[in-house]
Amino acid sequence: MDVSVTSRVVGDRTVVDVTGEIDVYTAPALREELASLIDREHTDLVVDLTAVKFMDSTGLGVLVGALKKVRTIGGDLRLVIDQEKILKVFRITALTQVFTIHASIDEALAEQG
């Protein structure tokens, strides 16, 4: 399965919608979209992973890299995860302590940055 990565501006934030599987083959598409947004000064990002069916360590690396990059320029990156199997990957790697994770887009957008 491929991955689809699109973005849209919602108020002051940019929502990145990800659909499909994020693995060693598809992660570059996510990396490129996030890097492009950050380069264009979209520094308050919400990455919606609710339509992601699978994510491996490559995908985690992309998200960690984007988080580091955006934080160095005073921004933030939040995740939206509503599936236990995806959330489990973040728990196992202790990344739940690194990322702000929400259960819904509305919840992520409502949080003040």
Backbone torsions as a table, in degrees:
resi	resn	phi	psi	omega
1	MET	NA	142.2	178.9
2	ASP	-87.5	179.4	176.2
3	VAL	-120.3	146.3	174.2
4	SER	-121.1	130.5	-179.6
5	VAL	-129.2	118.0	177.4
6	THR	-130.9	161.4	178.8
7	SER	-136.6	155.5	179.1
8	ARG	-150.9	147.5	179.7
9	VAL	-91.2	130.0	176.8
10	VAL	-128.1	101.4	-176.2
11	GLY	65.1	-125.0	179.9
12	ASP	-89.3	-3.3	-174.6
13	ARG	-110.1	159.0	173.8
14	THR	-115.0	122.9	178.5
15	VAL	-95.6	128.3	177.3
16	VAL	-107.9	112.2	-179.6
17	ASP	-92.5	123.9	-178.8
18	VAL	-118.5	130.5	-179.6
19	THR	-130.1	138.0	175.7
20	GLY	110.5	-141.9	-178.0
21	GLU	-118.8	137.0	177.7
22	ILE	-110.5	109.2	179.4
23	ASP	-140.7	-169.4	-175.9
24	VAL	-58.4	-28.3	-177.8
25	TYR	-85.6	-31.8	-174.5
26	THR	-103.8	-16.5	-177.7
27	ALA	-56.9	-34.1	179.0
28	PRO	-57.1	-32.4	178.2
29	ALA	-64.1	-41.6	177.6
30	LEU	-68.0	-43.9	179.1
31	ARG	-57.7	-46.7	-178.3
32	GLU	-63.9	-42.4	179.7
33	GLU	-64.7	-46.0	-179.9
34	LEU	-64.1	-44.1	179.1
35	ALA	-62.1	-41.4	179.5
36	SER	-63.3	-43.5	179.1
37	LEU	-63.5	-45.3	-179.3
38	ILE	-64.6	-41.2	177.7
39	ASP	-61.8	-29.7	178.5
40	ARG	-92.5	18.5	174.2
41	GLU	67.1	28.7	167.5
42	HIS	-88.8	96.7	-171.4
43	THR	-111.3	1.5	175.5
44	ASP	-117.1	92.7	-170.6
45	LEU	-109.1	142.6	171.1
46	VAL	-122.8	115.4	-179.8
47	VAL	-99.0	113.5	-177.5
48	ASP	-89.3	109.0	-179.5
49	LEU	-105.3	17.0	-176.5
50	THR	-67.5	-22.4	179.1
51	ALA	-101.8	13.2	177.5
52	VAL	-87.5	128.2	-177.5
53	LYS	-94.2	-22.1	-177.3
54	PHE	-157.0	142.6	174.5
55	MET	-144.8	131.1	176.4
56	ASP	-106.7	-171.8	-175.9
57	SER	-64.2	-25.4	177.8
58	THR	-63.8	-43.9	177.6
59	GLY	-62.7	-40.9	177.4
60	LEU	-61.1	-41.8	179.3
61	GLY	-61.6	-39.7	178.0
62	VAL	-61.8	-45.6	-178.5
63	LEU	-67.0	-41.0	177.8
64	VAL	-63.0	-43.6	178.5
65	GLY	-60.9	-43.3	179.1
66	ALA	-66.1	-39.9	178.4
67	LEU	-61.4	-46.5	178.8
68	LYS	-60.1	-45.8	-177.6
69	LYS	-63.1	-44.9	-177.0
70	VAL	-70.6	-34.1	179.2
71	ARG	-70.4	-31.0	179.2
72	THR	-67.2	-19.0	178.8
73	ILE	-110.4	19.4	173.2
74	GLY	83.4	15.1	-179.8
75	GLY	-100.0	-167.9	-179.4
76	ASP	-147.8	154.2	177.2
77	LEU	-137.1	119.4	178.4
78	ARG	-111.4	154.5	178.3
79	LEU	-115.6	148.6	172.5
80	VAL	-118.0	116.2	-178.9
81	ILE	-134.4	125.1	179.3
82	ASP	-121.1	7.1	-179.9
83	GLN	-113.3	132.0	-178.5
84	GLU	-60.9	-37.9	-176.3
85	LYS	-66.2	-30.7	176.7
86	ILE	-80.0	-43.2	179.1
87	LEU	-60.2	-35.6	-179.8
88	LYS	-59.1	-38.0	178.4
89	VAL	-61.2	-39.1	179.3
90	PHE	-72.4	-35.3	178.2
91	ARG	-67.8	-46.6	-177.9
92	ILE	-58.6	-37.3	-177.6
93	THR	-92.0	5.1	-179.4
94	ALA	63.0	19.0	179.2
95	LEU	-77.2	-8.4	173.6
96	THR	-66.5	-19.6	177.5
97	GLN	-86.0	-13.2	-177.0
98	VAL	-99.5	-42.1	-177.2
99	PHE	-97.6	149.9	166.9
100	THR	-88.2	119.2	-175.4
101	ILE	-117.3	130.8	178.7
102	HIS	-116.6	159.1	-179.6
103	ALA	-89.0	-14.9	-179.4
104	SER	-149.1	157.7	176.6
105	ILE	-60.6	-44.8	-179.4
106	ASP	-56.9	-42.0	179.8
107	GLU	-64.6	-43.9	-179.2
108	ALA	-65.3	-40.1	-178.8
109	LEU	-73.4	-28.6	-178.8
110	ALA	-74.7	-27.0	-179.3
111	GLU	-66.9	133.1	178.3
112	GLN	-77.3	134.2	-179.1
113	GLY	-79.7	NA	NA
